[in-house]
Amino acid sequence: MTPTRRDTLKLGAGALLSASLPWPSEAGASDSIFAPKPGKWRSFELTTTVEVTAPAGPTQIWIPVPGFAADDWMKPGDTTWRTASGAAALLRDSRADAALVHAKWPAGTQASIVVTSRFSTRDRAVALSEKRDPVQLTPEQRRRYTAPTSLKPLDGIVRETAEKIVSGSTSELEKARRIYEWIVDNTFRDPKTRGCGTGDIASMLKTGNLSGKCADLNALYVGLARAAGLPARDLYGLRVAPSAFGYKSLGANSPVVTKAQHCRAEVFLTGIGWLPVDPADVRKVVLEEPPGRLALTDAKVAAARASLFGSWETNWVAFNDGEDVALPGLMGTPEPFLMYPQGQTADGRLDPLDPDAFKYTIGVREIAT
């Protein structure tokens, strides 16, 4: 079934294909220093399969798909779906470059759907010393990207911490760099954190427990940057391929990417535009890169730390930058962010962090265009 109508998704301060190419790891990795830079575009196909075999009453499913667009590194493509029963629609929100498939089944019906999305991406690197045409945010964009959210308050301890970190800074770039270095130095990745974390930055700062995963550590960057007066945002997505630089921890090392969700951060700097950063992945390298628990002075960590302020290896797809997402028909409070499939029956919401019980899988393949 192909999309037949488009609706509005509310977000708060929110071709013909050739045969499948070899999985990138089959070609080997370069094992070079971690230094992403713009190059060849790569295209991928994501397939998400969801099945609720014994639903209680009516069932609804919401599946995030690539919606975010950036001319220099991210191009979302077509999304289609197949379902034997029920009704489905593609929902979009242009403000957050968000897209998802919303499907519904009546009571007594087995709910199942297969959603296929295509997108193209390439590595990013912003040369901070180069002059470029001025890039500006609209007033509405500036308000949105400097606003608090349910899990990113900008007053109290968040503002106090931000002011201490950037005190004495003489430029926006220096503020952005100081916050990045502070997070790398003071946080750590906790392997026991469920999923990608919750992003409750005020609780992190109040308790002094600066641990978590990407939705915690990169949310902390975004919150502190906003509290320091810098527009910033999280981009929510999924790792889709191995690292070409030999970093086992920074890629999807299987074509099954059901649990490969990852969010990244950007900060907007006058005269530069959106700058990619990812302090959470630096801490991931520290914890997970073989042999594990590396020192910050380790060569692999140092290379990642230097590169992840200003560049990304884009073996990753961005779905959206939505915050406090009000999914149509969802029980309870809005989702703080939309990175996982969501489901709901008459018994309540399904656990998106338990895909075995929820029964969904996500697969990826690289394609030629």
Phi, psi and chi 1 to 4 in degrees:
 res  aa     phi    psi   chi1   chi2   chi3   chi4
   1 MET       -  137.9 -179.5  177.9 -176.9      -
   2 THR  -107.8  160.0   56.1      -      -      -
   3 PRO   -60.0  136.2  -23.0   32.8      -      -
   4 THR  -119.0  -17.1   56.1      -      -      -
   5 ARG  -152.0  162.5   67.8 -178.1 -179.2   90.2
   6 ARG  -129.7  134.4  -63.9 -175.3  179.0 -173.8
   7 ASP  -118.3  179.6  -63.1  -39.8      -      -
   8 THR  -101.2  129.4  -60.5      -      -      -
   9 LEU   -99.4  123.1  173.3   65.3      -      -
  10 LYS   -85.4  124.9  -69.5  174.9   60.4 -177.8
  11 LEU  -126.8  129.4  -69.5  122.0      -      -
  12 GLY   -73.6 -175.4      -      -      -      -
  13 ALA   -28.4   25.7      -      -      -      -
  14 GLY   -90.3      -      -      -      -      -
  15 ALA       -  135.2      -      -      -      -
  16 LEU   -90.4  141.7  -68.9  176.2      -      -
  17 LEU  -113.6  139.6  -58.8  177.7      -      -
  18 SER   -81.4 -177.8   72.3      -      -      -
  19 ALA   -60.4  153.8      -      -      -      -
  20 SER   -60.2  135.4  178.6      -      -      -
  21 LEU   -77.0  161.3  -63.0  179.9      -      -
  22 PRO   -59.2  142.9  -20.5   31.2      -      -
  23 TRP   -56.3  132.3 -175.4 -116.0      -      -
  24 PRO   -51.4  -32.8  -29.8   36.6      -      -
  25 SER   -65.6  -20.7   61.0      -      -      -
  26 GLU   -67.7  -25.3  -64.5  174.3   14.6      -
  27 ALA   -86.0   -8.2      -      -      -      -
  28 GLY    86.9  160.3      -      -      -      -
  29 ALA  -107.2  155.9      -      -      -      -
  30 SER   -77.4  -21.7   65.6      -      -      -
  31 ASP    54.5   30.6  -70.1  -48.0      -      -
  32 SER   -89.8  176.0   62.3      -      -      -
  33 ILE   -59.2  149.5 -168.6  169.5      -      -
  34 PHE   -75.2   99.3 -169.7   71.6      -      -
  35 ALA  -146.4   74.0      -      -      -      -
  36 PRO   -62.2  147.2  -19.6   32.3      -      -
  37 LYS  -154.7  152.6   58.9 -177.0  179.1 -179.3
  38 PRO   -56.9  138.8  -24.6   34.7      -      -
  39 GLY  -156.6 -135.3      -      -      -      -
  40 LYS   -71.5  139.1 -179.7 -178.6  177.1 -178.6
  41 TRP   -73.6  142.6  -74.0   86.7      -      -
  42 ARG  -122.1  142.8  -59.6  169.2   67.8 -177.8
  43 SER  -116.4  144.6  -64.6      -      -      -
  44 PHE  -136.4  161.0  -63.4   87.6      -      -
  45 GLU  -127.8  124.7 -177.6  178.6   83.1      -
  46 LEU  -102.6  137.7  -82.1  178.2      -      -
  47 THR  -128.3  117.9  -59.5      -      -      -
  48 THR  -110.0  124.6  -57.8      -      -      -
  49 THR  -115.6  125.1  -57.4      -      -      -
  50 VAL  -125.6  138.4 -177.7      -      -      -
  51 GLU  -144.4  125.4 -177.4  177.4   17.5      -
  52 VAL  -115.9   99.8 -177.8      -      -      -
  53 THR   -80.2  -25.9   56.6      -      -      -
  54 ALA  -133.9   66.4      -      -      -      -
  55 PRO   -73.9  151.3   28.2  -35.0      -      -
  56 ALA  -101.6  107.2      -      -      -      -
  57 GLY    72.2 -159.6      -      -      -      -
  58 PRO   -62.7  149.4  -19.0   31.1      -      -
  59 THR  -123.8  141.1  -59.0      -      -      -
  60 GLN  -131.6  144.8  -64.3 -172.4   72.0      -
  61 ILE  -132.4  138.7  -60.1  -65.8      -      -
  62 TRP  -124.7  122.2  -59.6  -97.3      -      -
  63 ILE  -119.9  113.7  -60.6  173.6      -      -
  64 PRO   -68.2  140.1   23.7  -31.4      -      -
  65 VAL  -132.6  164.4  -62.8      -      -      -
  66 PRO   -59.2  121.6  -25.2   35.4      -      -
  67 GLY  -130.9  -21.2      -      -      -      -
  68 PHE   -72.7  138.1 -171.4   87.4      -      -
  69 ALA  -129.6  137.1      -      -      -      -
  70 ALA  -147.5  121.7      -      -      -      -
  71 ASP   -56.2  -30.9  -70.2  -18.0      -      -
  72 ASP   -91.2   -8.4   58.0  -21.6      -      -
  73 TRP  -154.4  -11.6   66.5  -86.9      -      -
  74 MET  -144.5  121.6  175.9   70.6 -159.7      -
  75 LYS  -129.1  104.5  -62.8  177.0 -178.2  179.5
  76 PRO   -71.2  148.2   25.4  -32.6      -      -
  77 GLY  -115.8 -150.6      -      -      -      -
  78 ASP   -75.3  150.2  -66.0  -23.7      -      -
  79 THR  -125.6  130.2  -71.1      -      -      -
  80 THR  -131.3  169.3   60.1      -      -      -
  81 TRP  -151.6  162.1   58.1   83.9      -      -
  82 ARG  -131.7  129.4  -55.3 -170.4  -48.9  -86.9
  83 THR  -149.7  136.0  179.2      -      -      -
  84 ALA   -75.5  -21.7      -      -      -      -
  85 SER  -150.8  175.4   60.1      -      -      -
  86 GLY    79.4 -173.0      -      -      -      -
  87 ALA  -133.6  145.5      -      -      -      -
  88 ALA  -140.2  152.2      -      -      -      -
  89 ALA  -147.2  152.0      -      -      -      -
  90 LEU   -92.4  121.8 -179.5   66.4      -      -
  91 LEU  -105.3  141.0  -49.4 -176.2      -      -
  92 ARG  -133.7  150.5  -66.5 -171.7 -176.1  -83.3
  93 ASP  -135.9  108.9 -174.7  -74.5      -      -
  94 SER   -68.6  -25.7   58.3      -      -      -
  95 ARG   -62.7  -39.9 -121.0  175.0   26.5  112.5
  96 ALA  -107.5   12.7      -      -      -      -
  97 ASP    46.8   45.4  -81.2  -17.4      -      -
  98 ALA  -106.0  145.9      -      -      -      -
  99 ALA  -145.5  144.8      -      -      -      -
 100 LEU  -155.5  158.5   62.8   84.6      -      -
 101 VAL  -100.8  125.5  171.6      -      -      -
 102 HIS  -110.5  121.1  179.4 -156.9      -      -
 103 ALA  -122.7  146.1      -      -      -      -
 104 LYS  -133.7  143.4  -56.8  177.3 -176.8  179.2
 105 TRP  -132.9  141.4  -66.4  -95.0      -      -
 106 PRO   -74.5  165.6   26.0  -33.4      -      -
 107 ALA   -56.7  142.6      -      -      -      -
 108 GLY    83.2    4.1      -      -      -      -
 109 THR  -109.2  134.2  -55.8      -      -      -
 110 GLN   -71.9  127.7  179.6  172.2  -37.6      -
 111 ALA   -96.6  120.4      -      -      -      -
 112 SER  -150.9  144.1   63.5      -      -      -
 113 ILE  -155.2  146.2 -171.3  169.5      -      -
 114 VAL  -121.9  120.9  178.5      -      -      -
 115 VAL  -113.3  129.9  175.6      -      -      -
 116 THR  -121.1  128.3  -58.1      -      -      -
 117 SER  -129.9  147.0  -60.8      -      -      -
 118 ARG  -121.8  150.7  -58.2 -176.7 -176.9  101.9
 119 PHE  -160.2  162.7   63.5   93.0      -      -
 120 SER  -127.0  147.4  -62.2      -      -      -
 121 THR  -152.3  161.2 -171.5      -      -      -
 122 ARG  -152.0  162.6   67.5  174.3 -178.6  173.6
 123 ASP   -62.0  155.5  -71.1   -5.7      -      -
 124 ARG  -119.6  145.4  -61.9 -178.7   69.6 -173.5
 125 ALA  -157.4  127.5      -      -      -      -
 126 VAL  -106.9  117.6  175.4      -      -      -
 127 ALA   -81.6  107.1      -      -      -      -
 128 LEU   -67.9  -21.6  -61.1  175.3      -      -
 129 SER   -88.5  -11.4   59.7      -      -      -
 130 GLU   -83.9  141.4  -71.1 -176.6    3.9      -
 131 LYS   -81.4  142.5  -66.3 -177.2  178.7 -179.8
 132 ARG  -143.3  166.8   51.9 -179.9   57.8   80.0
 133 ASP   -61.7  140.9  -67.3  -25.8      -      -
 134 PRO   -58.5  135.0  -21.9   32.6      -      -
 135 VAL  -116.4  132.5  179.2      -      -      -
 136 GLN  -128.4  151.7  -65.7 -176.1   -8.5      -
 137 LEU   -91.8  148.6  -64.2  177.3      -      -
 138 THR   -71.1  159.4   66.1      -      -      -
 139 PRO   -55.1  -39.2  -28.3   36.6      -      -
 140 GLU   -65.9  -41.0 -168.3  -81.2  -27.0      -
 141 GLN   -64.5  -42.7  -72.4  173.5  -37.9      -
 142 ARG   -62.6  -42.3 -177.2  167.2  -69.4  -84.7
 143 ARG   -61.7  -44.3  -76.6 -167.9  -62.8  -89.7
 144 ARG   -64.2  -43.2  179.4  172.7  176.2 -128.9
 145 TYR   -86.7    4.2  -64.7  124.9      -      -
 146 THR  -119.8   12.0   55.2      -      -      -
 147 ALA   -93.5  152.8      -      -      -      -
 148 PRO   -74.2  159.7   28.3  -34.3      -      -
 149 THR  -129.4 -179.6   70.3      -      -      -
 150 SER   -59.0  -33.5   61.3      -      -      -
 151 LEU  -111.6    1.9  -67.0  177.9      -      -
 152 LYS  -126.7   67.5  -63.3 -172.7 -173.3   82.7
 153 PRO   -66.6  150.7   27.3  -35.0      -      -
 154 LEU  -114.9    8.4  -56.1 -176.2      -      -
 155 ASP  -107.6 -170.6   55.8    0.5      -      -
 156 GLY    55.7 -133.8      -      -      -      -
 157 ILE   -65.9  -26.5 -166.0  168.8      -      -
 158 VAL   -66.7  -48.9  178.6      -      -      -
 159 ARG   -65.9  -41.7 -174.6  171.4  -57.7  -80.5
 160 GLU   -59.3  -43.6  -67.1  167.1    8.3      -
 161 THR   -66.1  -43.2  -56.1      -      -      -
 162 ALA   -61.9  -42.9      -      -      -      -
 163 GLU   -64.4  -37.3  -70.8  175.0  -11.8      -
 164 LYS   -65.7  -42.2  -70.8  177.9 -178.0  177.3
 165 ILE   -64.8  -42.1  -65.7  169.5      -      -
 166 VAL   -96.7    2.1  -55.7      -      -      -
 167 SER   -54.5  128.8  176.6      -      -      -
 168 GLY    88.9   -5.7      -      -      -      -
 169 SER   -65.1  143.9  -62.1      -      -      -
 170 THR  -110.9    1.6   58.9      -      -      -
 171 SER  -154.7  162.0   67.6      -      -      -
 172 GLU   -61.3  -40.6  -67.8 -179.8  -10.0      -
 173 LEU   -61.2  -41.6  177.2   58.0      -      -
 174 GLU   -65.6  -40.2 -174.1  178.5   -2.2      -
 175 LYS   -59.6  -48.4  -72.7 -177.6  179.2 -179.9
 176 ALA   -60.7  -42.1      -      -      -      -
 177 ARG   -67.1  -42.6  169.9   77.3   77.5  173.6
 178 ARG   -62.0  -41.3  -75.6 -166.2 -177.0 -167.8
 179 ILE   -65.1  -42.0  -64.5  168.6      -      -
 180 TYR   -59.2  -51.0  174.4   84.8      -      -
 181 GLU   -64.9  -37.1  -58.8  -65.0   -7.5      -
 182 TRP   -62.2  -42.2 -175.3   89.4      -      -
 183 ILE   -67.6  -42.7  -70.7  177.2      -      -
 184 VAL   -60.8  -40.4  171.8      -      -      -
 185 ASP   -75.3  -30.1  -75.8  -24.0      -      -
 186 ASN  -111.7  -10.1  -69.4  -80.8      -      -
 187 THR  -107.2  172.0   67.0      -      -      -
 188 PHE  -151.5  155.3   66.6   94.1      -      -
 189 ARG   -84.6  130.3 -178.7  177.2  174.0   86.2
 190 ASP  -106.8  110.8 -176.0   -4.9      -      -
 191 PRO   -65.4  -15.5   24.7  -34.2      -      -
 192 LYS   -84.3   -9.5  -63.6  179.3 -178.8  178.4
 193 THR   -64.4  131.7  -62.1      -      -      -
 194 ARG   -71.2  138.9  -70.5 -166.2   77.7 -143.2
 195 GLY    55.6 -133.2      -      -      -      -
 196 CYS  -101.4    6.4  -70.5      -      -      -
 197 GLY    98.4 -178.9      -      -      -      -
 198 THR  -106.6  -27.7   63.5      -      -      -
 199 GLY    82.4   21.7      -      -      -      -
 200 ASP   -83.4   85.5 -172.8  -11.3      -      -
 201 ILE   -74.9  -31.3   66.3  170.0      -      -
 202 ALA   -65.0  -41.4      -      -      -      -
 203 SER   -63.6  -38.8  -67.9      -      -      -
 204 MET   -58.8  -46.7  -66.4  170.7   67.3      -
 205 LEU   -72.6  -38.0  -68.1  169.7      -      -
 206 LYS   -66.7  -40.0  -72.3  175.5 -178.2  176.4
 207 THR   -83.5  -18.7   62.9      -      -      -
 208 GLY    78.0    4.6      -      -      -      -
 209 ASN   -91.0   86.2 -177.6    4.5      -      -
 210 LEU   -90.5   54.3  -57.8 -178.4      -      -
 211 SER  -118.9  169.2   67.3      -      -      -
 212 GLY   146.1 -154.4      -      -      -      -
 213 LYS  -126.3 -160.4  -69.1 -176.8 -179.9  174.6
 214 CYS   -60.5  -39.4   59.4      -      -      -
 215 ALA   -69.7  -14.2      -      -      -      -
 216 ASP   -92.0  -55.0  -58.3  -53.7      -      -
 217 LEU   -71.9  -40.9  -52.0 -169.5      -      -
 218 ASN   -75.2  -29.8  -75.3  -20.7      -      -
 219 ALA   -63.9  -37.0      -      -      -      -
 220 LEU   -62.2  -40.8 -175.2   57.9      -      -
 221 TYR   -60.2  -48.9 -177.4   89.7      -      -
 222 VAL   -62.2  -45.3  169.4      -      -      -
 223 GLY   -62.7  -44.7      -      -      -      -
 224 LEU   -66.5  -38.1  -68.9  172.0      -      -
 225 ALA   -63.9  -45.3      -      -      -      -
 226 ARG   -62.5  -41.5  -70.3 -177.9 -178.1 -178.5
 227 ALA   -64.7  -24.5      -      -      -      -
 228 ALA   -89.7    5.7      -      -      -      -
 229 GLY    91.3    8.3      -      -      -      -
 230 LEU  -100.8  127.5  -58.1  175.2      -      -
 231 PRO   -61.2  135.7  -21.5   33.8      -      -
 232 ALA  -152.8  159.5      -      -      -      -
 233 ARG  -154.8  154.2   63.0 -172.1  178.5 -173.0
 234 ASP   -95.2  140.9  -77.3  -57.6      -      -
 235 LEU  -112.7  127.2  -63.2 -179.0      -      -
 236 TYR  -104.1  128.5  -59.1   98.3      -      -
 237 GLY  -161.3 -145.4      -      -      -      -
 238 LEU  -153.1  134.8 -173.3   73.7      -      -
 239 ARG   -73.4  138.6  -60.0 -172.6 -160.6  -91.9
 240 VAL  -127.8   -6.0  -64.5      -      -      -
 241 ALA  -157.1  160.6      -      -      -      -
 242 PRO   -65.4  160.0  -19.2   32.4      -      -
 243 SER   -71.8  135.2  170.3      -      -      -
 244 ALA   -79.7   -3.9      -      -      -      -
 245 PHE  -107.1   11.0  -61.4   92.9      -      -
 246 GLY    85.1    9.5      -      -      -      -
 247 TYR   -88.5  103.0  -78.4   71.8      -      -
 248 LYS   -61.8  -32.5  -61.0  -63.4 -176.7 -177.4
 249 SER   -78.7  -13.7   61.6      -      -      -
 250 LEU  -110.7   29.1  -60.1 -173.5      -      -
 251 GLY  -151.4  169.0      -      -      -      -
 252 ALA   -92.4  114.2      -      -      -      -
 253 ASN  -100.8   23.4  -60.7  -57.5      -      -
 254 SER  -154.1  151.2  164.1      -      -      -
 255 PRO   -72.2   -5.8   23.0  -32.1      -      -
 256 VAL   -96.7  113.5  178.5      -      -      -
 257 VAL  -120.4   30.3  -68.8      -      -      -
 258 THR   -55.5  -35.7  -54.1      -      -      -
 259 LYS  -114.4   28.6  -61.6 -178.9  179.9 -179.0
 260 ALA  -102.3   24.9      -      -      -      -
 261 GLN   -62.6  144.0  -72.0   80.2   11.0      -
 262 HIS  -156.0  135.5  180.0   56.3      -      -
 263 CYS  -111.3  152.3   71.1      -      -      -
 264 ARG  -130.1  168.5  -72.7  176.5  159.1  168.4
 265 ALA  -121.1  154.1      -      -      -      -
 266 GLU  -136.4  149.2  -71.9 -175.8  -49.4      -
 267 VAL  -128.8  139.4   59.3      -      -      -
 268 PHE   -97.0  125.1 -171.5   88.6      -      -
 269 LEU  -120.0  133.4  -55.8  178.5      -      -
 270 THR   -58.8  130.5  -57.2      -      -      -
 271 GLY    83.2  -10.1      -      -      -      -
 272 ILE  -115.8  -41.7  -67.5  174.6      -      -
 273 GLY    95.5 -155.0      -      -      -      -
 274 TRP   -74.6  122.7  -74.1  110.2      -      -
 275 LEU  -105.5  122.0 -176.1   74.9      -      -
 276 PRO   -75.9  136.2   27.3  -32.5      -      -
 277 VAL  -140.1  157.2  -60.0      -      -      -
 278 ASP  -158.1   70.9 -164.4  -17.7      -      -
 279 PRO   -63.1  -27.7   22.0  -33.4      -      -
 280 ALA   -61.8  -36.8      -      -      -      -
 281 ASP   -72.2  -26.2  -99.7    0.2      -      -
 282 VAL   -63.0  -45.2 -178.6      -      -      -
 283 ARG   -68.7  -26.5  -62.3  -53.2  -49.4 -164.2
 284 LYS   -67.9  -41.2 -166.1  171.6 -164.7  -71.7
 285 VAL   -60.7  -44.2  169.8      -      -      -
 286 VAL   -56.1  -47.1  168.9      -      -      -
 287 LEU   -77.9  -42.2  178.6   67.5      -      -
 288 GLU  -108.3  -21.7  -62.1 -177.9    5.7      -
 289 GLU   -67.1  130.1 -160.0   61.1   28.3      -
 290 PRO   -55.3  138.5  -26.3   36.3      -      -
 291 PRO   -85.2    4.3   32.5  -36.8      -      -
 292 GLY   102.8  151.1      -      -      -      -
 293 ARG    52.2   54.9  -58.8 -167.5 -179.4  -82.6
 294 LEU   -76.3  156.5  -56.3  177.6      -      -
 295 ALA   -79.0  154.3      -      -      -      -
 296 LEU   -61.6  -21.8  -74.9  174.7      -      -
 297 THR   -85.5   -6.7   54.3      -      -      -
 298 ASP   -59.0  144.7 -178.9  -89.1      -      -
 299 ALA   -60.0  -40.0      -      -      -      -
 300 LYS   -66.8  -39.5  -89.3 -159.8  163.3 -174.9
 301 VAL   -67.0  -45.7  176.5      -      -      -
 302 ALA   -61.0  -40.1      -      -      -      -
 303 ALA   -65.6  -43.8      -      -      -      -
 304 ALA   -64.4  -42.1      -      -      -      -
 305 ARG   -61.1  -42.4 -178.0  173.1 -171.8  163.1
 306 ALA   -66.8  -39.7      -      -      -      -
 307 SER   -81.1  -31.9  -70.7      -      -      -
 308 LEU   -81.0    7.5  -73.0  169.1      -      -
 309 PHE  -108.2   90.6 -176.2   85.2      -      -
 310 GLY   117.3   -9.2      -      -      -      -
 311 SER  -150.4  156.5   68.3      -      -      -
 312 TRP  -134.7  140.6  -70.5  -20.6      -      -
 313 GLU   -82.4  115.7 -179.0 -175.0   11.7      -
 314 THR   -95.8   57.1  -42.1      -      -      -
 315 ASN   -87.1   48.8   52.3  -18.3      -      -
 316 TRP  -158.0  145.0  170.1   83.2      -      -
 317 VAL  -113.6  137.9   57.1      -      -      -
 318 ALA   -94.0  124.7      -      -      -      -
 319 PHE   -82.9  -51.8  -70.4  151.3      -      -
 320 ASN  -168.5  174.0   59.6   74.1      -      -
 321 ASP  -121.6   30.7   68.8   -2.7      -      -
 322 GLY   -70.6  147.3      -      -      -      -
 323 GLU  -134.9  142.8  -61.5  170.1  -54.3      -
 324 ASP    51.2   63.0  -65.8  -24.2      -      -
 325 VAL   -82.4  118.9 -176.5      -      -      -
 326 ALA   -93.8   90.6      -      -      -      -
 327 LEU   -71.6  133.7  -64.4  172.8      -      -
 328 PRO   -63.2  123.8   21.6  -32.4      -      -
 329 GLY    87.6   -1.4      -      -      -      -
 330 LEU   -76.4  132.5 -175.8   71.2      -      -
 331 MET   -71.7  148.1  -62.5  177.1 -175.5      -
 332 GLY    80.5 -158.1      -      -      -      -
 333 THR   -78.0  158.5   58.8      -      -      -
 334 PRO   -60.3  157.0  -23.9   34.9      -      -
 335 GLU   -75.7  130.5  -77.3  -65.8  -48.6      -
 336 PRO   -57.8  -34.2  -24.3   34.5      -      -
 337 PHE  -155.6  161.3   50.5   82.5      -      -
 338 LEU  -119.3  100.1 -174.6   61.5      -      -
 339 MET  -131.3  -19.8 -168.7  160.3   46.5      -
 340 TYR  -116.7  154.9  -55.3   88.9      -      -
 341 PRO   -58.3  145.1  -24.8   35.1      -      -
 342 GLN  -120.3  147.6  -57.0  -71.3  -31.0      -
 343 GLY  -144.4  157.2      -      -      -      -
 344 GLN  -154.8  135.8  175.4  179.8  -74.0      -
 345 THR  -122.2 -175.6   70.2      -      -      -
 346 ALA   -62.8  -21.9      -      -      -      -
 347 ASP   -80.3   -9.9  -73.3  -19.7      -      -
 348 GLY   127.0 -167.7      -      -      -      -
 349 ARG   -80.8  142.0  -68.7  159.6   70.5  162.7
 350 LEU   -82.9  156.7  -56.1  176.3      -      -
 351 ASP   -86.1  107.1 -175.1   -5.1      -      -
 352 PRO   -68.8  -16.1   27.0  -35.3      -      -
 353 LEU   -89.7    5.8  -57.3 -176.1      -      -
 354 ASP  -127.0   71.5 -171.7   -0.5      -      -
 355 PRO   -63.2  -22.4   23.1  -33.9      -      -
 356 ASP   -68.9  -40.2  -65.1  -28.1      -      -
 357 ALA   -79.7  -39.5      -      -      -      -
 358 PHE   -68.0  -28.9 -172.3  173.0      -      -
 359 LYS    66.7   65.7  -65.1 -165.9  179.9  -57.9
 360 TYR  -135.7  149.8   69.9   82.8      -      -
 361 THR  -135.3  150.3   58.5      -      -      -
 362 ILE  -127.4  125.4  -54.1  172.6      -      -
 363 GLY  -119.3  155.5      -      -      -      -
 364 VAL  -138.7  146.6   63.6      -      -      -
 365 ARG  -142.4  145.4   68.9 -176.7 -177.6  110.9
 366 GLU   -83.8  140.1 -173.0  165.1    6.9      -
 367 ILE  -127.2  158.9   56.9  176.3      -      -
 368 ALA   -96.4  147.5      -      -      -      -
 369 THR  -121.2      -   55.3      -      -      -
